[in-house]
Amino acid sequence: MSKGLPRNPDYFVAHLRDLALQLRAATDRSVRTSSSDELSAATGDRGGDTIYRLDLHAEEVLLDYCARWGGEVPLLLVAEGLHDGRQTFPPDSTSPAFTLIVDPIDGTRGLMYGKRSAWALLAVAPPPETGSPPTMEQIEVALQAELPTARAALADVLWAVRGQGVHAETHDLRGGTVVAFTPRPSHAGTLAGGFATISKFFPGAKAAAAALEEQLFLELLGPPPTESPQVFDDEYISSGGQLYELMVGHDRFIADLRPLLHPPREPVTRLCCHPYDLCTELIAREAGVIVTDEEGHPLSAPLDTSTSVAWIGYANARLRREIEPILQRLIRERTSRGRA
């Protein structure tokens, strides 16, 4: 553990797991007792993202839990909906023992319509130093818990401590049994016949993302020899969900490059990925997934609620060697055209 973090990793894992399961229980009650129209009612806007009624239920659980945890040891919470995106527990604490960054529901849009699981994302890092927040590189413990739809029978929980590998378990929501499993990213050395995606969730960067994706796959695989598609697309509107798909071998390559693809000098700020959306990427890396920024470096954004983050995930090193040089060249070409 980092010098700045007290207690042993199991202490944090236990708290994160407890909090995540409480978030899952609250979310489950919401999706089972409310209609999609009720859950999807917009209640405001924070940091460019819409807050839905489903989000509010999870936020209540998060704040109540942190109030209790803060009575045990002072902490700094980083999450949407807080003043300046942060709050200490207890409120008068000036020396938090650690930083807790949370996205209570990552993937609200899919879950509130019953389309797909969302994820609760939680991570622990050292406290701020001299006013500067810790960065994603300093996250020491992370846990993500599946928030299933009302029709689901199973839900997964995964966690990792830096340098100690990944742990995962599947919860049977009907009988309460828990079974451990080992996430296994794909060992494939080609994208052909697999799922791979450059994210194009929302208007504003769809055309640019699709054009980049088309060119990348064309250079990697050449023209399709038959009418059958060479690569399959899956738009999972949840960064935590995307990382999960890489970890368990469903996807081979994912890139979310929205900060680079939105038109320059656009009058409207477009929604991009933020550090809280990616606070569990430590789990993916401990599972063997390679996660980088657009230049191939480790993610290093400060733990805040405003920084836009571009990220790329490769299921294995061989895929990275095949894809990264071409992708980076295409990104540089687009960037240079945008400056022209």
C-alpha positions as CSV (number, residue, x, y, z in Angstrom):
1,M,0.0,0.0,0.0
2,S,1.0,3.6,-0.6
3,K,2.8,5.4,2.2
4,G,-0.1,7.8,2.3
5,L,-2.7,5.1,3.1
6,P,-3.3,3.8,6.5
7,R,-4.6,0.3,7.3
8,N,-4.2,-2.9,5.2
9,P,-5.9,-3.5,1.8
10,D,-8.5,-5.9,3.2
11,Y,-9.9,-3.0,5.3
12,F,-10.6,-1.0,2.2
13,V,-11.8,-3.9,0.2
14,A,-14.3,-4.8,2.9
15,H,-15.7,-1.2,3.0
16,L,-15.8,-0.9,-0.8
17,R,-17.6,-4.2,-1.1
18,D,-20.1,-3.3,1.6
19,L,-20.8,0.1,0.0
20,A,-21.1,-1.5,-3.5
21,L,-23.6,-4.1,-2.3
22,Q,-25.7,-1.4,-0.6
23,L,-25.7,0.6,-3.9
24,R,-26.7,-2.6,-5.7
25,A,-29.6,-3.2,-3.3
26,A,-30.9,0.3,-3.5
27,T,-30.6,0.3,-7.3
28,D,-32.4,-3.0,-7.5
29,R,-35.3,-1.7,-5.5
30,S,-35.5,1.3,-7.7
31,V,-35.6,-0.7,-11.0
32,R,-38.1,-3.2,-9.7
33,T,-40.6,-0.7,-8.2
34,S,-40.4,2.2,-10.7
35,S,-41.2,2.5,-14.4
36,S,-38.6,3.5,-17.0
37,D,-40.4,6.8,-17.4
38,E,-40.0,7.5,-13.6
39,L,-36.4,6.4,-13.4
40,S,-35.4,8.4,-16.5
41,A,-36.9,11.7,-15.3
42,A,-34.2,14.3,-15.5
43,T,-33.6,16.1,-12.2
44,G,-30.7,18.5,-13.2
45,D,-27.4,18.8,-14.9
46,R,-23.9,18.5,-13.3
47,G,-20.7,18.9,-15.1
48,G,-22.3,18.5,-18.5
49,D,-24.1,15.2,-17.7
50,T,-27.7,14.8,-17.0
51,I,-28.7,13.6,-13.5
52,Y,-31.7,11.2,-13.6
53,R,-34.0,10.1,-10.8
54,L,-32.3,6.7,-10.6
55,D,-29.0,8.5,-9.9
56,L,-30.5,10.3,-6.8
57,H,-31.4,7.0,-5.1
58,A,-27.8,5.8,-5.3
59,E,-26.4,9.2,-4.2
60,E,-28.4,9.0,-1.0
61,V,-26.8,5.6,-0.2
62,L,-23.3,6.9,-1.0
63,L,-23.6,10.0,1.2
64,D,-25.1,8.1,4.1
65,Y,-22.3,5.4,4.0
66,C,-19.6,8.0,3.8
67,A,-21.0,9.8,6.8
68,R,-20.7,6.6,8.8
69,W,-17.3,5.7,7.4
70,G,-16.0,9.2,8.1
71,G,-16.9,8.8,11.7
72,E,-14.5,5.9,11.8
73,V,-11.6,7.5,9.8
74,P,-11.7,10.9,8.0
75,L,-12.0,10.7,4.2
76,L,-12.3,12.8,1.1
77,L,-15.1,11.8,-1.3
78,V,-14.8,12.7,-5.0
79,A,-18.0,12.3,-6.8
80,E,-20.5,14.1,-9.0
81,G,-23.1,16.2,-7.3
82,L,-20.9,17.6,-4.6
83,H,-19.7,21.2,-4.2
84,D,-16.6,21.3,-6.4
85,G,-16.9,17.6,-6.8
86,R,-15.6,16.8,-3.4
87,Q,-16.6,16.6,0.3
88,T,-14.8,15.6,3.5
89,F,-16.4,13.3,6.1
90,P,-16.8,14.4,8.8
91,P,-17.4,17.9,7.3
92,D,-15.0,19.7,9.6
93,S,-12.1,17.4,8.8
94,T,-9.0,19.1,7.5
95,S,-6.7,16.0,7.2
96,P,-8.5,13.1,5.4
97,A,-6.7,9.8,5.7
98,F,-7.5,8.8,2.1
99,T,-9.4,9.8,-1.1
100,L,-12.5,7.8,-2.1
101,I,-13.6,8.3,-5.7
102,V,-17.0,6.9,-6.7
103,D,-19.4,6.7,-9.6
104,P,-22.5,5.2,-7.9
105,I,-24.1,4.3,-11.2
106,D,-22.0,4.1,-14.3
107,G,-24.3,3.3,-17.1
108,T,-27.5,4.9,-15.9
109,R,-29.0,5.3,-19.3
110,G,-29.0,1.6,-20.1
111,L,-30.1,0.5,-16.7
112,M,-33.0,2.9,-16.3
113,Y,-34.5,1.5,-19.5
114,G,-33.8,-2.1,-18.5
115,K,-31.5,-2.6,-21.5
116,R,-28.2,-3.5,-19.8
117,S,-26.4,-3.7,-16.4
118,A,-24.8,-0.5,-15.0
119,W,-21.8,-0.6,-12.6
120,A,-20.9,0.9,-9.3
121,L,-17.3,2.0,-9.5
122,L,-15.2,2.7,-6.3
123,A,-11.5,3.3,-5.7
124,V,-9.2,4.4,-2.9
125,A,-6.1,6.6,-3.3
126,P,-3.9,8.6,-0.9
127,P,-5.2,11.9,0.4
128,P,-4.4,15.2,-1.4
129,E,-1.0,16.7,-0.9
130,T,-0.5,20.4,-0.6
131,G,-3.9,21.0,-2.2
132,S,-3.2,18.8,-5.2
133,P,-5.5,15.8,-5.7
134,P,-4.0,12.4,-6.2
135,T,-4.0,11.0,-9.8
136,M,-5.3,7.8,-11.4
137,E,-1.8,6.4,-11.2
138,Q,-2.0,6.5,-7.4
139,I,-5.2,4.4,-7.0
140,E,-4.3,1.5,-4.7
141,V,-7.6,-0.4,-4.3
142,A,-10.6,-0.5,-6.7
143,L,-13.8,-2.4,-6.8
144,Q,-16.7,-2.5,-9.3
145,A,-20.0,-4.2,-8.8
146,E,-22.6,-5.0,-11.4
147,L,-26.0,-3.3,-11.1
148,P,-28.2,-5.6,-13.0
149,T,-31.5,-5.1,-14.7
150,A,-34.7,-6.4,-13.1
151,R,-34.6,-9.5,-15.3
152,A,-31.1,-10.6,-14.3
153,A,-30.4,-13.6,-12.2
154,L,-26.6,-13.1,-11.8
155,A,-24.4,-10.1,-11.0
156,D,-20.6,-9.9,-10.8
157,V,-18.2,-8.1,-8.4
158,L,-14.5,-7.6,-9.2
159,W,-11.8,-5.9,-7.2
160,A,-8.0,-5.5,-7.1
161,V,-5.2,-4.2,-4.9
162,R,-2.3,-2.8,-6.8
163,G,0.3,-5.5,-7.5
164,Q,-1.8,-8.3,-6.1
165,G,-3.9,-9.5,-9.0
166,V,-7.6,-9.4,-9.5
167,H,-10.4,-11.1,-7.6
168,A,-13.9,-11.7,-8.9
169,E,-17.1,-13.4,-7.9
170,T,-20.6,-14.1,-9.4
171,H,-23.6,-13.5,-7.1
172,D,-26.7,-15.6,-7.7
173,L,-29.5,-13.1,-7.0
174,R,-32.1,-15.8,-6.5
175,G,-30.4,-18.0,-4.0
176,G,-27.7,-15.8,-2.6
177,T,-24.8,-18.1,-3.5
178,V,-21.4,-16.6,-4.4
179,V,-19.0,-18.3,-6.7
180,A,-15.4,-17.0,-7.4
181,F,-14.1,-16.8,-10.9
182,T,-11.0,-15.6,-12.7
183,P,-11.4,-13.0,-15.4
184,R,-9.6,-14.0,-18.6
185,P,-9.0,-11.4,-21.3
186,S,-8.9,-12.6,-24.9
187,H,-5.6,-14.1,-26.1
188,A,-6.5,-13.5,-29.8
189,G,-3.9,-11.8,-31.9
190,T,-6.3,-10.2,-34.4
191,L,-9.6,-8.3,-34.3
192,A,-11.0,-10.5,-37.0
193,G,-14.1,-12.3,-35.7
194,G,-14.2,-10.4,-32.5
195,F,-15.7,-7.3,-30.9
196,A,-13.8,-4.1,-31.1
197,T,-15.1,-0.5,-30.8
198,I,-14.2,3.1,-31.0
199,S,-16.9,4.7,-28.8
200,K,-19.5,6.8,-30.5
201,F,-22.2,7.0,-27.9
202,F,-23.7,10.5,-28.5
203,P,-24.0,13.1,-31.3
204,G,-21.1,15.4,-31.6
205,A,-18.3,13.0,-32.4
206,K,-20.2,10.1,-34.0
207,A,-19.1,10.8,-37.5
208,A,-15.4,11.4,-36.6
209,A,-15.3,8.2,-34.4
210,A,-16.9,6.1,-37.1
211,A,-14.6,7.4,-39.8
212,L,-11.5,6.7,-37.6
213,E,-12.8,3.3,-36.8
214,E,-13.4,2.4,-40.4
215,Q,-9.9,3.5,-41.4
216,L,-8.3,1.7,-38.5
217,F,-10.0,-1.6,-39.3
218,L,-9.3,-1.3,-43.0
219,E,-5.6,-0.8,-42.4
220,L,-5.5,-3.6,-39.9
221,L,-7.6,-6.2,-41.8
222,G,-7.9,-5.0,-45.4
223,P,-11.1,-4.9,-47.4
224,P,-13.6,-7.6,-46.3
225,P,-13.2,-10.7,-48.5
226,T,-16.9,-11.6,-48.2
227,E,-20.1,-9.9,-47.2
228,S,-19.6,-11.1,-43.7
229,P,-18.4,-8.4,-41.3
230,Q,-14.8,-8.8,-40.0
231,V,-15.3,-7.0,-36.7
232,F,-18.4,-6.6,-34.5
233,D,-19.4,-3.4,-32.7
234,D,-20.9,-3.0,-29.3
235,E,-21.8,0.4,-27.9
236,Y,-21.9,-0.3,-24.1
237,I,-22.6,3.1,-22.6
238,S,-20.6,2.5,-19.4
239,S,-16.9,2.8,-19.1
240,G,-16.9,0.3,-16.2
241,G,-18.9,-2.0,-18.4
242,Q,-16.4,-1.6,-21.2
243,L,-13.5,-2.5,-18.9
244,Y,-15.5,-5.5,-17.7
245,E,-16.0,-6.7,-21.3
246,L,-12.3,-6.5,-21.9
247,M,-11.5,-8.3,-18.7
248,V,-13.8,-11.3,-19.3
249,G,-12.8,-11.8,-22.9
250,H,-15.9,-10.4,-24.6
251,D,-14.1,-7.5,-26.3
252,R,-10.6,-7.3,-27.8
253,F,-10.2,-3.6,-28.2
254,I,-12.0,-0.5,-27.1
255,A,-11.1,3.2,-27.5
256,D,-13.0,6.2,-26.1
257,L,-11.4,9.2,-27.8
258,R,-14.2,11.7,-27.4
259,P,-12.0,14.5,-26.0
260,L,-10.0,14.3,-29.3
261,L,-12.9,13.9,-31.7
262,H,-15.3,16.6,-30.8
263,P,-15.1,19.6,-33.1
264,P,-12.6,22.3,-31.9
265,R,-14.0,25.5,-30.6
266,E,-17.5,24.0,-30.4
267,P,-19.8,26.3,-28.4
268,V,-21.4,23.3,-26.6
269,T,-19.4,21.3,-24.1
270,R,-19.9,17.7,-25.0
271,L,-20.0,14.8,-22.5
272,C,-16.7,12.9,-22.2
273,C,-15.2,10.3,-19.9
274,H,-14.0,11.5,-16.5
275,P,-11.7,10.0,-13.9
276,Y,-14.6,8.6,-11.9
277,D,-15.8,6.7,-15.0
278,L,-12.4,5.0,-15.1
279,C,-11.5,4.8,-11.4
280,T,-11.6,0.9,-11.6
281,E,-9.1,0.6,-14.5
282,L,-6.7,-0.8,-12.0
283,I,-8.8,-4.0,-11.9
284,A,-8.5,-4.3,-15.7
285,R,-4.8,-3.9,-15.6
286,E,-4.4,-6.4,-12.8
287,A,-6.4,-8.8,-14.9
288,G,-4.0,-8.4,-17.8
289,V,-5.8,-5.8,-19.9
290,I,-3.6,-2.9,-21.2
291,V,-5.1,0.5,-20.6
292,T,-3.4,3.7,-21.9
293,D,-4.1,7.2,-22.8
294,E,-4.1,8.3,-26.5
295,E,-0.3,8.5,-26.5
296,G,0.2,5.1,-25.0
297,H,1.0,6.2,-21.5
298,P,-0.7,5.1,-18.3
299,L,-3.8,7.1,-17.3
300,S,-2.7,9.9,-15.0
301,A,-5.6,12.4,-14.8
302,P,-6.2,14.0,-11.4
303,L,-9.0,12.5,-9.4
304,D,-11.7,15.1,-10.0
305,T,-15.1,15.4,-11.6
306,S,-14.2,17.7,-14.5
307,T,-11.1,16.4,-16.4
308,S,-11.9,14.8,-19.8
309,V,-10.1,11.5,-20.3
310,A,-9.4,9.7,-23.6
311,W,-8.5,6.0,-23.1
312,I,-7.7,2.9,-25.0
313,G,-8.0,-0.7,-23.9
314,Y,-6.2,-3.7,-25.5
315,A,-7.0,-7.3,-24.4
316,N,-3.4,-8.3,-24.7
317,A,0.1,-7.1,-25.7
318,R,0.0,-8.7,-29.1
319,L,-3.1,-6.7,-30.1
320,R,-1.5,-3.6,-28.7
321,R,1.5,-4.1,-31.0
322,E,-0.7,-4.5,-34.0
323,I,-3.1,-1.7,-33.3
324,E,-1.3,1.1,-31.5
325,P,1.1,2.3,-34.2
326,I,-1.7,2.7,-36.7
327,L,-4.1,4.2,-34.3
328,Q,-1.7,6.8,-33.1
329,R,-0.8,7.8,-36.6
330,L,-4.4,8.2,-37.5
331,I,-5.0,10.3,-34.4
332,R,-2.0,12.5,-35.2
333,E,-3.3,13.0,-38.8
334,R,-6.7,14.0,-37.5
335,T,-5.2,16.3,-34.9
336,S,-3.0,18.0,-37.5
337,R,-6.0,18.5,-39.8
338,G,-8.0,20.0,-36.9
339,R,-5.2,22.6,-36.4
340,A,-5.0,23.5,-40.0
